[in-house]
Structures are given as C-alpha cells and as structure tokens.
C-alpha cells in the first residue's frame, strides 16, 4: 500500500505525509490504522446490509441499532487490544510505549466519536417508542399489555376497539402468549397465526400487527422505490399517467422474485387479470 501511494502522481498531501515517514516505528502507523478500519468496516457492513433489507421491520431496526451501540460500549470497557483487530494488536505491541499510548488514544477516540454519532441520530435508549414493542418480535411471547402499549404509542385508539381486542386476545391467548420464536422469522410466525384464523375473528389484532409491520424499517426501501420510479418516469415517458407508473411499480416490486416462467404460470391462473388484459378499459 505504501509503495502504491508513493508511486501515484499528485498523491494527497495527508496520505503522502503518512506513508513517507523516515522513522521505522512511525512508518508502520498507517498499516495499523488501515487494519483497524478494515476490522471495524466488516462489522458495520453486516449491520448496514441488515438495515438495507427490503423486508426489514421497524422492530428489527431498533434491535440492530441497540445491539451496535451495546457492542461499541462493551468494546470500550474491555481491554483495548481485543477490539482493534489481531493484526493491529500485533503491530501496536511492537511500538514504543509513547507511540502505543498515542495510537490507542486515537483508536479509542474513533469509537467514542462513532458512538456519539450513532446516539445523536438514533435513540437507542428505552425511551424510544419502538423499545416498548419488543414483544412483537416474539422473543418471549406477547401479552395484552403489549397491544395496549402499541395502541398508546401510535395513537391507534380511533381505529382499534380495546374491548374487542381484549376479547380477541383472550380467545387466542394460548397461541399468542406461547408463540416464542427465538431463532426464526417472527414476521412469518405472525403470518402463520393470522392466516390460521378467520379475519373476522381477530380484526383488531390484525390492525395493530399490520400497522406495526407497515412502518418502514429504514429509508433504504423507500429510496429504492423512488429510484425505480425515476427510471420508469423518464423524460422520454413524461406523458405517462400516475396510475400507469403506479401499476408498473407494483408489478416490479411485488413480482421481482418470480422468474419469467413463474410469472407466466401465475398470470395464466388469474382469471381477473386475463379478463382485464383482454378488455379495452385500459385504453380509456
């Protein structure tokens, strides 16, 4: 890496200064910092991929951000060598004590700034409204008080009848209280429950659960939709109606996981779809 930056023309002064030190100990500092960044980058990348998942629920967002914050805080409390990465640790051990102190202070400062940045932009405390909804991730089952809290936090009382909800919960208490899904997909678990009972039996439970899981877990999926919309509503198609673009987006997003043959078979079996396609209404 040092050889690369030394060879390139017009190397940025900061990098040039870092990679062209004469002192052997100081010359190894860039390698320490880059190894440290490589180590932390892999951890952040895993969280980033989770948060950009289109299936991410808002419950998972709080869980991931809380976990990241806890990891950073724990690493600051632990022996500093344990969280700088093995290669960085090896190189730091070879430095004189003054340089060891300087490097560890720099890397500790990085974690402190990282934690401050995270906490400034996302509330990872128990005051976050989503912290009170952890029960809906089915780690320990769901109680009626959890539904009451969700209704209070999101002001759903106008659309949900608490008394009827209580009756619905009582009728299905055994399943809801014992529906623990510690390692599986809790969204799938909710779908299994809601599809196993008639909709008119649990209308209020459906409203609460449906509302919670309709909240985007992050803005990544929303930004993806706008990107799709921009490509479909281009300058050459600026006379397309809003309804047409909406329909194209719905097909693109909802059926993107199907192969061409799967979509063909699906379409052939949908009588209403074939009837609409054969009609002249679409041209009106």
C-alpha positions in Angstrom: 0.0 0.0 0.0 2.9 2.3 0.9 4.5 1.6 -2.5 1.3 2.3 -4.3 0.7 5.7 -2.7 4.4 6.6 -3.2 4.1 5.9 -6.9 0.9 7.7 -7.8 1.2 11.3 -9.2 -0.3 14.1 -7.1 -0.8 12.0 -4.1 -2.9 13.8 -1.5 -0.6 15.5 1.0 -2.2 13.9 4.0 -1.6 10.4 2.6 1.8 11.3 1.3 2.8 12.6 4.7 1.5 9.5 6.4 3.3 7.0 4.1 6.6 8.7 3.8 7.8 8.8 7.4 11.5 8.0 7.9 11.2 6.7 11.4 10.6 2.8 11.2 8.0 2.9 14.0 6.1 5.8 12.6 6.2 4.3 9.2 4.1 1.4 10.4 1.3 3.6 11.8 -0.7 3.8 8.5 -0.8 0.0 8.4 -2.2 -0.1 12.0 -4.9 2.4 11.2 -5.9 0.7 7.9 -6.0 -2.7 9.6 -8.2 -1.2 12.4 -10.5 0.4 9.8 -10.7 -2.9 7.9 -11.7 -4.7 11.1 -14.5 -2.3 12.1 -15.7 -1.9 8.5 -16.6 -5.6 8.3 -18.7 -5.3 11.5 -20.5 -2.2 10.2 -21.1 -3.8 6.8 -23.1 -6.6 8.4 -25.3 -4.1 10.2 -25.7 -2.0 7.1 -26.8 -5.0 5.0 -29.4 -5.9 7.5 -30.8 -2.3 7.6 -31.0 -2.1 3.8 -33.0 -5.3 3.6 -36.4 -4.6 1.9 -38.1 -7.0 4.4 -36.7 -5.2 7.4 -39.3 -4.3 10.0 -39.1 -1.4 12.4 -38.7 -3.8 15.3 -35.5 -5.1 13.8 -34.2 -1.6 13.2 -34.3 -0.8 16.9 -32.8 -4.2 17.8 -29.9 -3.8 15.3 -29.1 -0.2 16.4 -29.3 -1.1 20.1 -27.0 -4.1 19.5 -24.5 -2.0 17.6 -24.4 0.7 20.4 -24.0 -2.0 23.1 -21.1 -3.6 21.2 -19.3 -0.3 20.9 -19.8 0.5 24.5 -18.7 -3.0 25.6 -15.5 -2.8 23.5 -14.6 0.4 25.1 -14.9 -1.2 28.5 -12.9 -4.3 27.5 -9.1 -4.4 27.1 -8.4 -2.2 24.1 -6.4 -4.7 22.2 -9.3 -7.1 22.0 -11.3 -4.8 19.7 -8.6 -3.2 17.5 -8.2 -6.4 15.4 -5.5 -9.1 15.7 -3.1 -7.6 13.1 -3.4 -4.1 14.6 -2.8 -5.5 18.0 0.3 -7.3 16.8 1.7 -4.0 15.2 0.8 -1.9 18.3 2.7 -4.3 20.5 5.8 -3.6 18.5 5.7 0.1 19.2 7.5 2.1 21.9 5.2 3.0 24.9 4.7 6.7 23.9 3.5 5.6 20.4 1.4 2.8 21.8 -0.4 5.3 24.0 -0.9 7.7 21.1 -2.3 5.0 18.8 -4.6 3.6 21.4 -5.9 7.0 22.2 -6.6 7.7 18.5 -8.5 4.4 18.1 -10.4 4.8 21.3 -11.3 8.3 20.2 -12.7 6.8 16.9 -15.0 4.6 18.9 -16.1 7.4 21.1 -16.9 9.6 18.1 -18.7 6.7 16.4 -20.9 6.2 19.5 -21.7 9.9 19.8 -22.6 10.0 16.1 -24.9 7.0 16.5 -26.7 8.2 19.6 -27.2 11.7 18.2 -29.0 10.3 15.1 -30.9 7.4 16.7 -32.4 6.9 20.1 -31.1 3.6 21.4 -32.5 4.2 24.9 -35.6 2.7 26.4 -37.4 6.0 25.7 -37.5 5.1 22.1 -41.2 4.1 21.3 -40.0 1.0 19.5 -38.2 -0.3 22.6 -41.6 -1.0 24.1 -42.7 -3.1 21.1 -40.0 -5.8 21.5 -42.7 -8.3 22.5 -44.0 -8.3 18.9 -40.7 -9.9 17.8 -41.9 -12.9 19.7 -38.8 -13.4 21.8 -40.9 -14.2 24.9 -44.5 -14.3 23.7 -47.0 -11.5 23.6 -49.2 -10.1 26.3 -52.3 -8.0 26.1 -50.4 -5.1 27.8 -48.1 -5.1 24.7 -51.1 -4.4 22.4 -52.2 -1.6 24.8 -48.8 0.0 24.7 -48.7 -0.2 20.9 -52.1 1.5 20.7 -51.0 4.2 23.1 -47.6 4.9 21.4 -49.0 5.1 17.9 -52.4 6.6 18.8 -54.5 3.8 17.3 -57.4 4.1 19.6 -59.7 5.6 17.0 -59.2 2.6 14.7 -58.9 -0.2 17.2 -61.6 -1.1 19.8 -59.7 -2.0 23.0 -62.6 -4.0 24.4 -63.0 -6.1 21.3 -59.2 -6.5 21.2 -59.3 -7.9 24.7 -61.9 -10.5 23.7 -59.8 -11.5 20.6 -56.7 -11.8 22.7 -58.5 -13.9 25.3 -59.7 -16.3 22.6 -56.2 -16.8 21.3 -54.2 -16.3 24.5 -52.5 -19.7 24.4 -51.0 -19.1 21.0 -50.0 -15.5 21.5 -48.5 -15.9 25.0 -46.6 -19.0 24.0 -45.7 -18.1 20.4 -42.0 -17.8 21.1 -39.8 -17.7 18.0 -36.3 -17.1 19.4 -34.3 -18.0 16.3 -36.8 -18.0 13.4 -38.6 -15.4 11.4 -41.2 -13.7 13.6 -42.9 -12.0 10.7 -43.6 -15.4 9.2 -44.8 -16.5 12.6 -47.4 -13.7 12.7 -48.4 -14.6 9.1 -48.9 -18.2 10.2 -51.2 -17.1 13.1 -53.2 -14.5 11.1 -53.8 -16.9 8.2 -54.8 -19.8 10.5 -57.8 -17.9 11.9 -60.8 -16.2 10.1 -60.1 -12.5 9.6 -63.4 -11.6 11.3 -62.2 -13.3 14.5 -59.2 -11.0 15.0 -59.8 -7.7 13.2 -58.3 -5.6 15.9 -55.2 -7.8 16.4 -54.8 -7.7 12.6 -55.0 -3.9 12.6 -52.3 -3.4 15.3 -49.9 -6.0 13.9 -50.5 -4.8 10.3 -49.8 -1.2 11.3 -46.5 -2.1 13.1 -45.1 -4.1 10.2 -46.2 -1.5 7.6 -43.7 1.0 9.1 -40.5 1.0 7.0 -37.5 -0.3 9.0 -35.3 2.3 7.2 -35.4 4.7 4.3 -33.4 2.3 2.0 -36.5 0.6 0.6 -38.3 3.9 0.1 -35.3 5.3 -1.7 -35.3 2.2 -3.9 -38.9 2.8 -4.9 -38.1 6.4 -5.9 -35.1 5.1 -7.9 -37.5 2.7 -9.8 -40.0 5.5 -10.3 -37.4 7.8 -11.8 -36.3 5.1 -14.3 -39.9 4.5 -15.4 -41.0 8.1 -15.4 -38.1 9.3 -17.5 -38.0 12.3 -19.9 -39.0 10.1 -22.8 -42.1 8.8 -20.9 -43.1 12.1 -19.3 -46.7 11.8 -20.6 -47.4 8.5 -18.7 -50.2 8.8 -16.2 -49.7 8.4 -12.5 -51.8 5.3 -12.4 -49.7 3.7 -15.1 -46.4 4.3 -13.2 -48.1 3.1 -10.0 -49.1 -0.1 -11.7 -45.7 -0.7 -13.2 -44.0 -0.1 -9.8 -46.4 -2.6 -8.1 -45.6 -5.2 -10.7 -41.9 -4.6 -10.5 -41.7 -4.7 -6.7 -44.2 -7.4 -5.9 -43.2 -9.8 -8.6 -39.4 -9.2 -8.8 -38.7 -12.5 -7.0 -40.6 -14.5 -9.7 -38.9 -15.9 -12.8 -40.4 -15.3 -16.2 -41.9 -18.8 -16.3 -43.3 -18.5 -12.8 -44.9 -15.2 -13.6 -46.3 -16.6 -16.8 -47.9 -19.5 -14.9 -49.2 -17.2 -12.2 -50.8 -14.9 -14.8 -52.5 -17.7 -16.7 -54.2 -18.8 -13.5 -55.5 -15.4 -12.6 -58.9 -15.1 -14.4 -59.5 -11.5 -13.3 -56.1 -10.4 -14.6 -56.7 -12.1 -18.0 -60.1 -10.6 -18.3 -58.7 -7.1 -17.6 -55.9 -7.6 -20.1 -58.4 -8.6 -22.8 -60.7 -5.7 -22.2 -60.4 -2.2 -23.7 -60.8 -0.4 -20.4 -57.0 0.0 -20.2 -57.1 2.3 -23.3 -59.8 4.6 -21.9 
